[in-house]
Amino acid sequence: MPKLLVVDDSALIRKFVKDIFIGDSSYVLEFARTGKEAIEHLHRFKPDAITLDVNMPEMDGLEALARIMAERPTPVIMLSSLTSRDASTSLEALAMGALDCVTKPTGMGALTPGAFSEEVKRKVQIAVMSRSRLGEFESGQTRPTQGSGSLTSRTLAKPSHVSVPNSHLRSGSALSSTSAFIAGTPKAQVPASPFSGNPPGVVVIGVSTGGPRLLEKLLPSLPIDFPWPVVVIQHMPKKFTEAFANRVDGYCMLKVQEVVEATPLTPGNIYIAHGSSDAILLKHNGRICMKAVDEDSGFYWHPSVSIMVKSAMKLFNPNQIIGVMLTGMGNDGAQEMYELNKAGGRTIAESEKSCVVFGMPRELIRRGGATVVASSDEIADQLTRWLIRSPSGLN
């Protein structure tokens, strides 16, 4: 039977999580109140998955997570309050190796069965079943904190996590590595003059569990002269997408922004869908824009990859769209990317060997809708090959 360790300094939250699983004989539960207790349970109880609070006395969630990943790597689901500060901390946890995050209910009245219970159960199940790439974590490495110009004291993923291979840069590009802009140096603008037309095409990336850490590696690998806008549909709550866009913007040569209001798509920019909503492409004042819209109850995951791909296909010819399906549970967007592929569009499915959760890409591959199957560290190069090195071909 899988063993679940619940770590939270709130007795109310511990009881609530206990009540979620109390009638499920599939799990053996143990509880800890602090990060220090969590480390003791880690070695004695040997859990298969852990839910970990962000803010705790004695040893906070990030310090406990670093210890867990260094001493006995285990799939971890972070439990976070829906605040900007906790969202940023949780994103740092994802970069350190946490599998996913769940936002806690706010207020006593919110602690009732419902969406939170279902999300915790689903993500714990994913954690237990996932082929988590915890072995890729290397302790003792650090990464610059966005805009600080200094190194964080936290244990983080290795620096190559945000490196830009020289092979991804064309001759004459403004930058040859990420070091020039991680500390907040202004980005070069592409194109140099204001862009007022519609882009020649669009890249749509769909991703869920395991996505933030992967995107922090993939997106900075896109070159400064990347010719199409990139739209990212990451299943994530609203506070998290804003913090995530700000965080990744500090690593990328391309401008990264979260989208709420209608925003024109511009080549060389990356657009993150607003969490806890859906996102579409539409024409606004003659420009192709991205805009957040209310969640469509007909779809299970949000923001919905399916909805975004459908909207893109209404505005672009298939050969003007590249769909990229990355790690995640379920099948969100798989049918729509299959239809895109069959209509003449290009698609990339992340390979099983690099996926944290081989669900969404597997569904696209199973349908026969993947132009290319590539590991996570090959995807940026494939996009560059298609759009820069041989833009008129499929090489």
N, C-alpha and C positions, 0 to 999 in steps of 0.2 A: 504494500500500500504506500502511495506517495506521502512524504512527510512535509508539512507546511509549517514554517516558523513565522509567527506574526509579531512584529516588533513595533511598538507604539507606546509612548509615555501616557497616553490618555486611556484610562480604564474604560471609558465609554466606547471609544473606538475599538479597543480590544474585544469588548463584549459584543459589539455590533458585528465585527468580522467573525467572531466565534459563532454567532447566531446564523450567519450566512452558511456556514459549513456544518453546523451541529447535526443536521439531519442527513448529512452525506457521509456514509460510511467509507467513502473512497479515500479519505484523507485522515492522517494522524496529525493532530495539532499540538504545538507548544507555543508559549508566549513569552515575550521579553519586554521589559519596560524601557530599557536604555540600549544604546549601541554597545556599551560594555557587556551587558548581559547577552546581547545578540552574539557576540564573538564567543562567549562561553558555550552557548547553545550550539553554535556552528560546529564546534569540534566534538561535542558530546552527542547531540541529537542527529547531526549530519542530515540536515533537511534537503529535500529535492527542490524546494522553492521557498522564497522568502518575500513577505511583504514588509516594507521598511519605511518608517516615518521619516520625513525630512528633518523636522526640528525636534531634538531630544536633549535632555541634560546629560552631562558627563562626556558623552561622545555622540556627536550629531550624525545624521544619516549619511552624509558624504564621507566622513571619516570612517564610519562603520563599513560603508560600501567598499572603500579602498582596502580595508583590512580583509573583508570577505573575498574580494577578487585576488588579493595577494596570497591569502592563506588557504582558502578552499573555494575556488570559483563556483558560484551557485547562481541560477537564474533569480533575479531580484525584480520585484515590482515595487516602485516607489509610490507611497501614499502621500499626496501633497494637497495643501489648501490651495484654493483658486485665487492666489494673489500673484502679483507680478514678481515679487521677490522669490516666492516658492517656485514659481514657474521657471525662473532662471536657474535656481538651484537644481531643480529636477532635470533640466536640460543638461546641466553639468554632470549629473548622475548618469544620464543616458550615454554621454560621451565617455564616462568612466567604465561603462559595461553593464549598467542596469538595462533590463530587457524592455521595460515599458513603465508608464505612469498611470495612476488613477487619481482623480481629484476627489477629495473627501467631501461629503455633504456639509453644508454650512448651517450651523445653528441646531439646537436640540430638536426642533420640529422636523428637520430634514433627515434625521436618522430613522428612516422607515424603509422597509423593503421596496425595491424599485430598481431604477437604472443603475445605481451604485452597486447594489448586490449582484446584479447580472454581469456588470463589467468586471467586478473583482473575481467572480467565479470563472468568467471566460478567460481573463488574462492569467489567472493562476493555472488554469488548465493548459494554456499555451506555454506558460513557463515550464511546467512539468514535462510537456511533450516536445518542446522545441529542441532543435539542433542548435543550441546557442553556441556562438563562436567565442566562448570565454577563453579558449586557449590563445586567442590572438591578443588578449590583454597582456601588457607587459608592465610590471610594477616598477616604480622608481623613475618613471618618465613624467615630464611635465609639458604643459602647453601654455603659450602666452594667453593671458586673459584679454578679452576684446577691449581695445582702446586704452589699456593700462600701460603698455610698454614694458611691463614687468612680468615675471613668471609667477603663476599662482603656486601656493604651497601644497595644493591638493595633488594627489597622485592621479595622473590622467593618461590618456592614450598617447602612444609614441608620437613624436613630432611629424613623422611621415604621414600621419592621419590627415594633415592639411597641406602637404607638399604638392607642388605642381610640377609634374615631370616635364623636362625640357622638350620632350618629343611632342608635347601638346601645344607648344608655342611656335607660331610662324616667325620667320625671319622679319625683324623689324618691330616685333611686339614691344609694347612699352615696358613690360615687366618680365623678369625671368624667374621669379620665385615669389612666394607669398610674404617673405620677410619685409618687403617694402610697405605693405599695407596692413599687416596684422596690428601694428601699433597705432593705426588710425590715419595713416597717410591718405590724402584724398585719392580717389580712383581716377584713372584716365577715363574719359568719356568716349563711348563708341555708339554712333559715329560722332565726330568732333563737332559737327553743326547740329542744331536742333532737328529732330526727326519728326516730320509732319504727315507722312504717308502711312500705309499699312504694311506690316512686315511681310517678307516673302514666304514665311511659314512659321510653324510653332512646334516646339517640343513639349509634350505633355508627360509628366512623370507621375505615376501612381505608386503609393507606398504606404505601408502601415507599420506593424510591429518590427522593431529593429531599424526603422527608417532614419531617425535623427542622426544616429552615429554614422550610418552609411552616407547620408546626404552631406554631412560635414567633411567627408572624404571626396565624394563625387563632385559636388558643385564647385569647390575651389580648383578642381582640375580642368575646368572649362577655360579656354584661352580668352585673352582680353578682346580678341576680334571675333568672338563667336557670333555668327550672323543672324541667328534667330532668337526670339524671346523664349524663355523656358518657364513653363507653368508647373508648379509643384502642388500636387494634391496629397497631403499627408494627413492621415487620420489622427486628429489631435484636438484637445479642447481649445477654446478661444484665447485664453490668456497665454497658452503655450505657443501658439503660432506667432503671436506678436514678438514674444521673447526669442523664439527660434529664428525668425527672420533677422532680428537685430544681431543675434549672435553670429549667424552664418555670414551676414554682411561684413563682419569684421575679418573674415578669413578669405573672402572671394575677391577676385579681380573684377568680376561683374557686380553691378548693383543688385542688392537683394532687398525686397520689400514685401510686407504683408499687404494684401488687397482687401479692402472693405467696399469703398465706393468705386464707381466705374473708373477704371484706370486704363489708358491707352497702352497697348502692347508695343514695346520698342525693342529692336534688336539689341543684344548684349545686356539684357536685363533679366533678372530671375524674379518670379512672382509667386509668393506663398499664399495658398488659399487660407482665408480666415477660418479658424476652428469653430466648431459647434454651429456650422452653417454649411450650405453648399456653395459652389462657385460655377459660373458660366462665362462663356465668351459671347459677346453681343456687339452689334453695331450701335455706336452712340456718336451723334454729330459726324457721321461719315467715317469714324475711326473704329477699328476693332479693339474692343476693351474687355477687360476681365472685371467681374463684379461679384460680390458676395450676395447670395439670396437665401431666403429661409429654407431650412431643411425640408426635403421632400420625404414625407413619411413612407412613401413607396419603396424607399431604399434603406438598407440596414446600416450601412457605414456612412460616416460624414466626417469631413467633406467627401462627396461621392466622386470617385474616379469615373464611373459610368456616365454621370450627368455631364461632367466636363468634356469627355471625349465626344459625346453626342453633340454638344454645343459647338465644339471645334469643327466637326464634320459638316455643320450647317454653313460655316463661314469660309472654310478652306477646302480646296480640292484635296483628295486623299494624298497625292504626292507632295503636298505642302505640310503634312503632319507626320511627326515621328512620335510614336507612343513608347514609353519606357515603363515596364512593369517590374517593380522591385519587391523586396521582402515584405511579407504580410500574410495574415490569416484570411481565409475566405476567397471570394472570387470577384470582388469589386473591380469593375472595368474590364474583366477578361473577355466577355462577349463583345463589348464595343470595340476593343482593340483587335479582336479577331475580325470583326466586320471591316474595320479600317484596313487591316492587312489584306483582306480579300479584295477590297476596292482599289488597291494599289498603293496604300500607305506603307510606311516602314515601321517595324516594331522591334523592340529589344526586350527579351525576358531575362531576368537575372538567373544565373544557373544555380542548381541545388547546392553545389559545393561552397558557395559563398553566402547563401541565404540564412538569415537567422530563423525565419519561418518560411518554408517553401510551400506557400499556399497560393497566393495570387499569381506568381509567375508560372507555377505548375499548371494552373487552370488555363492560362493563355497557351502554354506549350501543348497541353492535352487537346485543346481545340484545333491545333494546327495553325495558330495565328502569330507565331513568332518568326520574324524575318531572320533574327540572330538570337542565339542564346549565348550569354556572356557572363563571366564572373564580374563581381562588383568593381574590381580594379581595371577591367577592360572596357567598361561602358563609356567613359569620357573619351577614350581614344576612338571608339567606334563612332560616336557622334561627330568628333572632329574629322575623322576620315570621310564620313558622308558629306558634311557640310562645308568643309574647308579644303581638304586635300583633293577630293574628287566630287564636287557638289552636283555634278550631273549624272553620277552613277551610283551603284550600290556596293562599290568595293570597300 
